Amino acid sequence: MSAGKDKGNRRYFSTGGIDFDDDASIEAFARQVWQAFADQSIGDDMAKKTAPATPSVMLTPRYTAALDYAAAIHGTHVRKGTDTTYLSHLLGVSSLVLEAGGSEDEAIAGLLHDAVEDAGGMPRAVNIRAQFGDRVADIVLACSDSTDEEWKRSVDYWERKQAYLNKVSASDDRGALLVSIADKVHNARAIVTDIIRSTRAQPRIDPLAKFNGTPKQIHDYYSQLLQTAKDKGVPDTLTIPLQLAVERIAEHISQTED
């Protein structure tokens, strides 16, 4: 038996050599046809399983340029209370944005979300708009506590955080909310890590002491952001880890007060 396909992708089989008066010959032909289709089906399934998946977001050279830009302006910065490069946070936020289904613009904003607040104010925002476009700049501004570093240093912690909470709650920009919550997830996970590590440290130092706000204010800030994220339909890729962090922070505060 010979088999093949025509231009319409239909299967055809040669019946040459079959004795149609012989049941055994007909049965052998039928088995060959069945095996041919079975082999094709297995081959198609294997191709589907081994074919590489296409990412939902294809990152372009713009993303690489944004990473270089972030490294240039934050390269000497470190995470609060550590000697860890601040770029680890920016990369973490951008990664969380992508994992939650964010676009390239949103992922770039994740890399640059602190650039205006901590590295240049409004002149920095103008530069980001020129280099990466309106959408990225708008998200970065929406994620900034302030555009004035002096104001940020002079205003009480809770006043500043409450203003940010009000801005996030009033916004209808889902992309900005995605980046904002990704930022808070990465920060909150770091706090929880510090809490767990502190239980093994001697002497015991409260990891919340390095922040300007009180432990209750820190908890309330993340708790209210979590509720806003849930109300506005942020993907549970972000709300689940944020909720776990909020619960762990609350547990730590309760144990500290006992």
C-alpha positions in Angstrom: 0.0 0.0 0.0 1.2 3.5 -0.8 -0.3 6.6 0.9 -0.1 10.4 0.4 -1.9 13.7 0.4 -3.3 15.8 -2.5 -3.1 19.6 -2.7 -6.3 19.9 -0.6 -4.5 18.1 2.2 -6.8 15.0 1.8 -5.4 11.6 2.5 -5.4 9.0 -0.3 -4.3 5.3 -0.3 -3.5 3.0 -3.3 -5.6 -0.1 -3.4 -3.1 -1.9 -5.8 -2.3 -5.4 -4.8 -5.5 -6.0 -2.7 -7.5 -9.1 -3.3 -11.1 -8.0 -2.7 -12.2 -11.6 -2.7 -9.9 -12.4 0.2 -11.0 -11.3 3.7 -7.5 -11.5 5.1 -6.2 -9.2 2.3 -9.0 -6.6 3.0 -8.4 -6.8 6.7 -4.6 -6.2 6.3 -5.4 -3.1 4.1 -7.8 -1.8 6.7 -5.2 -2.2 9.5 -2.6 -0.3 7.4 -5.1 2.6 6.8 -5.9 2.7 10.5 -2.2 2.7 11.5 -1.4 5.5 9.0 -4.1 7.7 10.6 -2.9 6.8 14.1 0.7 7.7 13.3 -0.4 11.0 11.8 -2.5 11.8 14.9 0.4 11.0 17.3 2.7 13.1 15.1 0.3 16.1 15.3 0.0 15.8 19.0 3.7 15.6 19.5 4.2 18.7 17.3 1.7 20.6 19.4 3.4 19.6 22.6 6.9 20.4 21.4 6.1 23.6 19.5 7.4 26.7 21.5 4.6 28.8 23.0 4.4 32.4 21.7 4.6 35.0 24.5 1.4 37.1 25.0 3.6 40.2 25.0 6.6 40.5 22.7 9.2 42.8 24.2 11.0 45.1 21.7 14.2 47.1 21.9 12.2 49.8 23.7 12.2 47.5 26.8 16.0 47.1 26.6 16.4 50.8 26.3 14.2 51.4 29.3 16.3 48.9 31.3 19.4 50.8 30.4 17.7 54.1 31.3 16.7 52.7 34.7 20.2 51.4 35.3 21.6 54.9 34.5 19.4 56.8 36.9 19.1 54.2 39.7 22.4 52.4 39.4 23.8 53.8 42.7 20.6 53.4 44.7 20.0 50.5 47.1 16.9 49.0 48.8 15.9 50.6 52.1 18.0 49.2 55.0 20.1 46.9 52.7 23.0 47.0 50.3 20.9 45.4 47.5 20.9 47.3 44.3 17.6 49.1 43.7 17.5 47.6 40.2 16.4 44.3 41.7 13.1 46.0 42.8 12.5 47.6 39.4 13.1 44.3 37.6 10.9 42.5 40.1 8.0 45.0 39.6 8.3 44.8 35.8 8.3 41.0 36.0 5.2 41.0 38.1 3.5 43.3 35.6 4.3 40.9 32.7 3.1 37.9 34.8 -0.2 39.6 35.4 -0.7 40.1 31.7 0.6 43.7 31.3 1.6 45.3 28.1 5.1 46.3 27.1 4.3 50.0 28.0 3.2 48.8 31.4 6.3 46.6 31.9 8.5 49.6 30.9 6.6 51.8 33.4 7.3 49.1 36.0 11.0 49.7 35.3 10.6 53.5 35.6 7.9 53.8 38.2 10.2 55.5 40.8 12.1 57.6 38.3 10.1 60.8 38.7 9.5 60.4 42.5 13.1 59.6 43.4 15.3 60.7 40.5 14.4 64.1 39.0 10.8 65.1 39.5 8.9 66.7 36.6 12.0 67.2 34.4 12.5 63.5 34.6 8.8 63.0 33.6 9.3 65.2 30.5 12.4 63.2 29.5 10.6 59.8 29.9 7.7 61.1 27.8 10.1 62.1 25.1 11.9 58.8 25.1 9.2 56.3 25.9 5.9 57.9 25.0 2.9 59.4 26.6 1.5 56.1 27.9 4.6 55.2 29.9 5.0 58.7 31.2 1.3 58.9 32.3 1.6 55.5 34.2 4.8 56.6 35.9 3.2 59.9 37.1 0.2 58.0 38.3 2.4 55.7 40.4 4.4 58.5 42.0 3.7 59.6 45.5 4.8 63.1 44.4 6.8 64.9 41.7 8.6 67.0 44.3 11.4 65.4 46.3 11.4 68.2 48.8 7.7 67.8 49.4 8.2 64.1 49.9 10.8 64.6 52.5 8.8 67.3 54.4 5.3 65.7 54.5 4.2 63.3 57.2 4.3 59.6 56.2 0.6 59.0 56.5 -0.5 62.2 54.9 1.6 61.3 51.8 0.3 57.7 51.8 -3.3 58.8 52.2 -3.0 61.1 49.3 -1.6 58.2 47.2 -4.4 55.9 48.3 -7.0 58.5 47.3 -5.4 59.0 43.9 -5.3 55.2 43.2 -8.9 54.8 44.4 -10.2 57.6 42.1 -8.2 56.5 39.0 -9.8 54.5 36.2 -6.4 53.7 34.6 -6.1 50.0 34.9 -2.6 49.9 33.6 -1.4 52.4 36.2 -3.2 50.3 38.9 -1.5 47.2 37.6 2.0 48.7 37.9 1.1 50.3 41.3 -0.1 47.0 42.8 2.9 45.1 41.3 5.2 47.6 43.1 3.3 47.0 46.4 3.5 43.3 46.0 7.2 43.3 45.6 7.7 45.7 48.6 5.2 43.7 50.8 7.0 40.4 50.0 10.3 42.0 51.0 8.7 43.1 54.3 7.4 39.6 55.0 10.8 38.1 54.2 12.4 40.5 56.7 9.8 39.6 59.3 10.5 35.9 59.0 14.2 36.4 59.0 13.9 38.6 62.1 12.6 35.7 64.1 16.0 34.0 63.8 18.1 37.1 64.5 19.8 38.0 67.7 19.2 40.6 69.0 15.6 40.8 67.7 15.0 44.0 65.6 11.6 44.9 64.3 11.9 45.0 60.5 9.1 47.6 60.4 11.2 50.0 62.4 13.1 51.2 59.3 10.0 52.8 57.8 8.8 56.3 58.6 5.3 55.2 59.4 4.0 53.2 62.4 3.4 49.5 62.1 -0.3 50.1 62.0 0.0 52.7 59.3 2.1 50.4 57.2 -0.4 47.6 57.6 -3.4 49.9 56.8 -1.6 51.2 53.7 -1.1 47.8 52.2 -4.5 46.6 53.3 -6.3 49.5 51.7 -4.4 49.1 48.5 -5.3 45.4 48.5 -9.0 46.2 48.8 -8.8 48.8 46.0 -7.0 46.2 43.8 -9.8 43.6 44.5 -12.6 46.2 43.9 -11.0 47.2 40.5 -10.4 43.7 39.3 -6.6 43.5 39.4 -5.6 39.9 38.5 -5.2 37.5 41.4 -1.6 36.9 40.2 -1.0 40.1 42.2 -3.9 40.2 44.8 -3.1 36.7 46.2 0.5 37.4 47.2 -0.5 40.9 48.4 -3.2 39.4 50.6 -0.8 36.8 52.1 1.6 39.6 52.9 -1.0 41.8 54.5 -2.1 38.9 56.7 1.5 38.1 57.7 2.2 41.8 58.6 -0.9 41.9 60.7 0.2 38.7 62.5 3.6 40.2 63.2 2.1 43.4 64.6 -0.2 41.4 66.9 2.7 39.2 68.1 4.8 42.3 68.7 2.1 44.0 70.8 1.5 41.0 73.0 
